[in-house]
Amino acid sequence: MTTKLFFALGLLANMTAAQMYSNGPLSTGSAAKDGTAAPATYTWSEVQNNSGNTAQSNTSAGYGGTNSGTANFFLADDFVVPAASQWQITAVDFFIYQSGYTGTTNPYNTVRVNIYNSDPSVAGAVSVFGDDTTNRYASGADSKMYRIFNSLYPTANATGLTRRIWQIKANTPVTLNSGTYWIKYQLQNSVQANSGFLPPVTIPGTRGLSSFNGKQYNATLDTWTNLIDGGNPDSAPDYTVDMPFVITYTDVLGTGETMQYDNRVQVYPNPVKESFRISNPENMKVSSVEIMDSAGKLVKTLKGGEEYKVSELPKGVYFLKINGNGTPKMTKLIKQ
């Protein structure tokens, strides 16, 4: 996960109510790049190309993080508990699809979670919660997203409903002081033990960020590898990958207002050059949008409307606090 995203957590610090931290978005909107609409109440999670580059795209829809008995994989990524914070974590949600599964009920019933005080692929990392064997499954539900390959670039791929993404919750009762942690996890399927792929963080208009650092652990061989998207075509440059998960926590050291991440609320285009719009499936009435830089400083406040102009902002990563009739929403904006 990038340092800039960690500053966003600083904006969420100083809270006493239950909060949600997301390690990155998955939804890319209700319309695919070729214009195909997602089913009602659903959005796509579409494999991306960099904005303006129609000759290359990402190629991986998901990565292995399951145990089939013959193959035993875990995935791992990092997150930060900000300074002057202490998180009482109750649950972590993960995202996975089973290709070709036509059922309408969640097929996953096992989640293994192990949280470390540093990168587990480097000697010296200590587990501060969990292990590689205990099943911490709490519940599972339809995430209301379908994973699809890039529908236009570099060649057309038909959209389809064969990769419904499931959101799987694990019970993770642990209190963590400020610091950088790594979460290592594995899911398992009650229908086919070795079936399932976990989609990576997907940001509309970009193949990824250079500081993404997700990893995969092969428990059979006891080896770690960096998660890489090799790109389509083969000559496309490789990109590192981050993995999405959502942590539910209470910051017991702070007080303040509640803000919430909701991956159905999308900003587009993102990255943006001139102006952006907000896709809001819950019909939240937006009263204002506060734009903060990576250090959490308020740089601009926009009144609610159809379109939000940001052409004068310098290039970089910003965070949006979307205010309206309900809990304020938090999301990220990349300014080109």
C-alpha positions as CSV (number, residue, x, y, z in Angstrom):
1,M,0.0,0.0,0.0
2,T,1.3,3.5,-0.7
3,T,2.4,6.0,1.9
4,K,0.0,8.5,0.4
5,L,-3.0,6.3,1.1
6,F,-1.7,6.0,4.7
7,F,-2.2,9.7,5.1
8,A,-5.8,9.2,4.3
9,L,-6.0,7.0,7.4
10,G,-4.7,10.0,9.3
11,L,-7.9,11.8,8.3
12,L,-9.9,8.9,9.7
13,A,-8.1,8.9,13.0
14,N,-9.4,10.3,16.2
15,M,-12.7,8.4,16.1
16,T,-14.6,6.4,18.7
17,A,-17.3,4.9,16.6
18,A,-16.7,1.8,14.5
19,Q,-14.8,2.7,11.3
20,M,-13.9,1.1,8.0
21,Y,-10.4,1.3,6.4
22,S,-10.1,0.0,2.8
23,N,-6.8,-1.0,1.3
24,G,-8.1,0.0,-2.2
25,P,-11.1,0.1,-4.5
26,L,-12.5,-2.7,-6.8
27,S,-15.5,-1.2,-8.5
28,T,-14.9,0.6,-11.8
29,G,-18.5,1.8,-12.3
30,S,-21.8,0.7,-13.8
31,A,-20.7,0.9,-17.4
32,A,-17.8,-1.0,-19.0
33,K,-15.3,0.7,-21.3
34,D,-17.3,-0.6,-24.3
35,G,-20.5,0.9,-22.9
36,T,-22.1,-2.3,-21.6
37,A,-24.2,-1.6,-18.6
38,A,-23.8,-3.8,-15.5
39,P,-26.9,-5.5,-14.2
40,A,-29.2,-3.4,-12.0
41,T,-27.7,-2.7,-8.6
42,Y,-24.3,-4.1,-9.7
43,T,-21.1,-2.5,-10.9
44,W,-18.2,-3.9,-13.0
45,S,-14.7,-4.5,-11.7
46,E,-12.9,-4.1,-15.0
47,V,-9.3,-4.9,-15.7
48,Q,-7.7,-1.5,-16.5
49,N,-5.5,0.2,-19.1
50,N,-3.7,3.5,-18.4
51,S,-5.8,6.5,-19.6
52,G,-4.9,7.3,-23.1
53,N,-3.0,4.1,-23.7
54,T,-5.2,1.8,-25.9
55,A,-2.4,-0.6,-26.8
56,Q,-1.8,-2.1,-23.4
57,S,-3.8,-3.2,-20.4
58,N,-3.5,-5.3,-17.3
59,T,-4.0,-9.0,-17.9
60,S,-4.8,-10.6,-14.5
61,A,-8.3,-10.8,-13.3
62,G,-7.3,-12.4,-10.0
63,Y,-4.6,-14.2,-8.0
64,G,-4.5,-17.5,-6.2
65,G,-5.0,-17.4,-2.4
66,T,-6.6,-20.8,-1.7
67,N,-5.6,-24.2,-0.5
68,S,-6.5,-27.2,-2.7
69,G,-4.3,-29.8,-0.8
70,T,-1.9,-29.9,-3.8
71,A,-1.5,-26.1,-4.1
72,N,-1.4,-24.0,-1.0
73,F,-1.3,-20.2,-1.5
74,F,-1.6,-17.2,0.8
75,L,-1.8,-13.5,-0.2
76,A,-0.3,-10.6,1.9
77,D,-0.4,-6.8,1.9
78,D,0.4,-4.1,4.4
79,F,-1.6,-1.4,6.2
80,V,-0.8,1.4,8.7
81,V,-2.4,2.2,12.1
82,P,-1.6,6.0,12.2
83,A,0.4,7.7,14.9
84,A,-1.5,8.5,18.1
85,S,-4.0,5.8,17.3
86,Q,-4.9,2.4,18.7
87,W,-7.2,0.2,16.6
88,Q,-9.5,-2.3,18.2
89,I,-10.1,-4.4,15.1
90,T,-13.2,-6.7,15.0
91,A,-13.3,-7.9,11.4
92,V,-11.5,-7.9,8.0
93,D,-13.4,-8.4,4.7
94,F,-11.8,-10.0,1.7
95,F,-12.9,-10.3,-2.0
96,I,-12.9,-13.4,-4.2
97,Y,-14.6,-14.9,-7.2
98,Q,-15.1,-18.4,-8.5
99,S,-15.0,-18.5,-12.3
100,G,-18.1,-20.1,-13.7
101,Y,-19.9,-20.5,-10.5
102,T,-23.6,-19.9,-11.2
103,G,-25.0,-20.2,-7.7
104,T,-26.5,-17.2,-5.9
105,T,-25.3,-18.1,-2.4
106,N,-21.8,-17.5,-1.2
107,P,-19.6,-20.6,-1.8
108,Y,-16.8,-19.7,0.7
109,N,-16.7,-20.9,4.2
110,T,-13.1,-20.7,5.4
111,V,-10.8,-17.7,6.0
112,R,-7.4,-17.9,7.6
113,V,-5.8,-14.7,8.8
114,N,-2.3,-14.0,10.2
115,I,-1.3,-10.4,11.0
116,Y,2.5,-9.6,11.4
117,N,4.4,-6.6,12.7
118,S,6.4,-6.4,9.5
119,D,6.8,-7.9,6.1
120,P,6.4,-11.7,6.6
121,S,8.6,-12.5,3.6
122,V,11.5,-10.9,5.5
123,A,13.2,-12.7,8.4
124,G,12.3,-11.3,11.8
125,A,8.6,-10.7,11.2
126,V,6.5,-11.6,14.3
127,S,2.8,-12.7,14.2
128,V,0.7,-10.4,16.4
129,F,-2.6,-12.1,15.7
130,G,-3.8,-15.3,14.1
131,D,-2.1,-18.2,12.3
132,D,-2.2,-20.1,9.0
133,T,-4.6,-22.8,10.2
134,T,-7.5,-21.4,12.2
135,N,-10.8,-20.8,10.4
136,R,-12.0,-17.3,11.2
137,Y,-14.9,-17.2,8.8
138,A,-17.8,-15.0,10.0
139,S,-20.0,-14.4,7.0
140,G,-20.1,-14.0,3.2
141,A,-22.2,-12.0,0.9
142,D,-22.5,-10.8,-2.7
143,S,-20.4,-7.7,-3.2
144,K,-22.6,-6.5,-6.0
145,M,-19.6,-6.5,-8.4
146,Y,-18.6,-8.7,-11.4
147,R,-15.0,-9.1,-12.4
148,I,-14.4,-8.6,-16.2
149,F,-11.4,-8.3,-18.4
150,N,-10.8,-5.0,-20.3
151,S,-13.7,-4.8,-22.7
152,L,-11.9,-2.7,-25.3
153,Y,-8.1,-2.6,-24.9
154,P,-5.9,-3.7,-26.4
155,T,-8.5,-6.0,-28.0
156,A,-12.2,-6.4,-27.2
157,N,-13.3,-8.9,-24.5
158,A,-16.9,-9.5,-24.0
159,T,-18.4,-8.6,-20.6
160,G,-20.0,-11.4,-18.7
161,L,-21.5,-12.6,-15.4
162,T,-19.2,-15.6,-14.8
163,R,-17.1,-13.9,-12.1
164,R,-19.3,-12.7,-9.3
165,I,-17.2,-11.2,-6.5
166,W,-18.0,-12.4,-3.0
167,Q,-17.2,-10.3,0.1
168,I,-16.0,-12.6,2.9
169,K,-15.8,-11.5,6.5
170,A,-13.3,-12.9,9.0
171,N,-13.5,-12.4,12.8
172,T,-10.2,-10.8,13.9
173,P,-10.5,-9.5,17.5
174,V,-7.1,-7.8,18.0
175,T,-5.9,-4.4,19.3
176,L,-3.0,-2.8,17.4
177,N,-1.0,0.2,18.4
178,S,0.3,2.7,15.7
179,G,2.7,1.1,13.2
180,T,2.9,-0.7,9.9
181,Y,1.4,-4.2,9.8
182,W,1.1,-7.0,7.2
183,I,-2.0,-9.1,6.8
184,K,-1.5,-12.6,5.4
185,Y,-4.7,-14.5,4.4
186,Q,-6.2,-17.5,2.6
187,L,-9.8,-18.3,1.6
188,Q,-11.3,-21.7,0.9
189,N,-14.4,-22.8,-1.1
190,S,-17.1,-25.2,0.1
191,V,-17.9,-26.2,-3.5
192,Q,-14.4,-26.7,-4.9
193,A,-11.5,-26.4,-2.5
194,N,-9.1,-25.1,-5.1
195,S,-11.5,-22.8,-6.8
196,G,-11.2,-19.0,-6.6
197,F,-9.2,-16.0,-7.5
198,L,-8.8,-12.8,-5.5
199,P,-9.0,-9.6,-7.7
200,P,-6.4,-6.9,-7.1
201,V,-7.0,-3.2,-6.2
202,T,-8.5,-1.7,-9.4
203,I,-8.3,2.1,-10.0
204,P,-10.1,3.4,-13.1
205,G,-7.7,4.8,-15.6
206,T,-4.5,3.3,-14.3
207,R,-2.8,-0.1,-14.4
208,G,-1.6,0.5,-10.8
209,L,0.7,2.6,-8.7
210,S,4.5,2.1,-8.5
211,S,4.4,1.6,-4.7
212,F,1.9,-1.3,-4.7
213,N,3.6,-4.2,-2.9
214,G,1.3,-7.2,-2.5
215,K,2.9,-10.6,-2.2
216,Q,1.9,-14.3,-2.6
217,Y,3.2,-17.1,-0.4
218,N,3.5,-20.6,-1.7
219,A,3.2,-22.7,1.5
220,T,4.1,-25.9,-0.3
221,L,7.5,-24.6,-1.4
222,D,7.9,-22.1,1.4
223,T,8.6,-19.3,-1.0
224,W,7.4,-15.7,-1.4
225,T,7.0,-13.8,-4.7
226,N,5.9,-10.2,-5.5
227,L,2.5,-9.9,-7.1
228,I,3.0,-8.8,-10.7
229,D,0.6,-8.1,-13.5
230,G,2.6,-8.9,-16.7
231,G,0.3,-6.9,-19.0
232,N,-1.4,-7.5,-22.3
233,P,0.3,-7.9,-24.8
234,D,3.4,-9.7,-23.4
235,S,5.5,-6.7,-24.4
236,A,3.6,-4.4,-22.0
237,P,5.6,-3.4,-18.9
238,D,5.0,-5.2,-15.6
239,Y,3.1,-3.5,-12.8
240,T,3.1,-4.4,-9.1
241,V,-0.2,-5.1,-7.4
242,D,-2.0,-4.3,-4.2
243,M,-4.8,-6.4,-2.7
244,P,-8.1,-5.0,-1.5
245,F,-9.5,-5.7,2.0
246,V,-11.6,-3.7,4.4
247,I,-10.8,-3.5,8.2
248,T,-13.5,-2.7,10.7
249,Y,-12.1,-1.0,13.8
250,T,-12.6,1.4,16.6
251,D,-9.9,4.0,17.3
252,V,-9.9,4.0,21.1
253,L,-7.5,6.9,21.5
254,G,-9.5,9.5,19.6
255,T,-12.8,11.4,19.3
256,G,-14.4,13.0,16.3
257,E,-16.7,12.5,13.5
258,T,-17.4,9.3,11.6
259,M,-16.4,8.8,8.0
260,Q,-16.9,5.7,5.9
261,Y,-15.4,4.0,2.8
262,D,-18.0,2.7,0.4
263,N,-16.6,1.2,-2.8
264,R,-19.9,1.7,-4.6
265,V,-19.3,5.5,-4.5
266,Q,-17.0,6.2,-7.4
267,V,-15.3,9.3,-8.8
268,Y,-14.8,9.4,-12.6
269,P,-12.7,10.0,-14.6
270,N,-10.0,9.1,-12.1
271,P,-7.2,10.1,-12.8
272,V,-8.7,13.4,-13.8
273,K,-7.4,16.4,-15.7
274,E,-10.2,19.0,-15.8
275,S,-13.3,17.9,-13.8
276,F,-14.9,14.8,-12.3
277,R,-18.3,13.5,-11.4
278,I,-19.5,11.2,-8.6
279,S,-21.3,8.0,-9.2
280,N,-23.6,7.5,-6.3
281,P,-25.8,4.3,-6.4
282,E,-27.4,5.1,-3.0
283,N,-28.6,8.5,-4.3
284,M,-26.8,10.3,-1.5
285,K,-27.5,14.0,-1.9
286,V,-24.1,15.6,-2.0
287,S,-23.9,18.9,-0.2
288,S,-20.2,19.5,-0.5
289,V,-16.9,17.9,-1.5
290,E,-13.8,18.6,0.5
291,I,-10.5,18.0,-1.2
292,M,-7.4,17.3,0.9
293,D,-3.8,16.8,-0.1
294,S,-1.8,13.7,0.9
295,A,-0.8,15.3,4.3
296,G,-4.5,15.8,5.2
297,K,-4.6,19.6,4.5
298,L,-7.8,21.0,3.1
299,V,-7.0,22.6,-0.3
300,K,-10.5,23.2,-1.7
301,T,-14.2,22.8,-0.9
302,L,-16.7,22.4,-3.7
303,K,-20.5,22.8,-3.5
304,G,-22.6,19.8,-4.4
305,G,-23.4,19.6,-8.1
306,E,-23.2,17.5,-11.2
307,E,-19.5,18.2,-12.0
308,Y,-16.5,19.3,-10.0
309,K,-13.7,21.3,-11.5
310,V,-10.2,20.7,-10.4
311,S,-8.1,21.8,-13.3
312,E,-6.1,24.3,-11.2
313,L,-4.9,21.7,-8.8
314,P,-1.3,20.5,-9.1
315,K,-0.7,16.9,-10.2
316,G,-0.8,14.4,-7.3
317,V,-2.9,12.2,-5.1
318,Y,-5.8,13.8,-3.2
319,F,-8.5,12.6,-0.8
320,L,-12.2,13.5,-1.1
321,K,-14.6,13.8,1.8
322,I,-18.0,13.6,0.3
323,N,-20.6,15.2,2.6
324,G,-24.4,14.8,2.3
325,N,-27.4,13.3,3.8
326,G,-25.7,10.5,5.7
327,T,-22.3,9.4,6.9
328,P,-19.5,11.3,5.0
329,K,-17.8,9.1,2.4
330,M,-14.0,9.0,1.8
331,T,-12.3,8.2,-1.5
332,K,-9.2,9.0,-3.4
333,L,-8.6,11.2,-6.4
334,I,-5.6,11.2,-8.7
335,K,-5.0,14.5,-10.5
336,Q,-3.1,14.4,-13.8
